[in-house]
Amino acid sequence: MKKLLFLLFLGLGLGANAQTKTKKAVSKSITNQVVEIACGECQFKMKGKSCDLAVRIDGKPYFVDGRKIDDFGNAHGDDGFCNAVSKANVTGKIIDGRFKAEKIELVKENK
C-alpha cells in the first residue's frame, strides 16, 4: 500500500512539472528613434524567404510589420534597401521579436 501511494504522489509530482508554461508577449516601445533600415536578408544577414524590410535597433535587427520593403522605392535599385543600409526615424513596438511599425520616415543624409 505504501508503494502504491508513493507511486501515485510521484506520478502527480512529475505530471505537475510537465505542464507547459505560456510565454508572455515581450514588448518594448520605440518613439522617434533614428535606426538603421534595410533588407533583413541582404544587409542584416537575417534568415528569411525573400527580401523583407528590417530595422536594426540598438544593434539588433528586427523584421518590420506594417510596411513593405518596396514602400520606399525599388529595393533592388542602386541605393535600395537590398544594396544599402539607410537611416530612418521610427515609432512603434517590438513585440515577440518583430518591429510593429507605427511610423517610418527616412532620414536624408548629407553627402
Buried (B, 14 or more C-beta within 10 A) or exposed (E): EEEEEEEEEEEEEEEEEEEEEEEEEEEEEBEEBEBBBBBBBBBBEBEEEEBBBBBBBEEEBBBBBBBEBEEBEEBBEEEBBBBEBBBBBBBBBBBEEBBBBBBBEEEEEEE
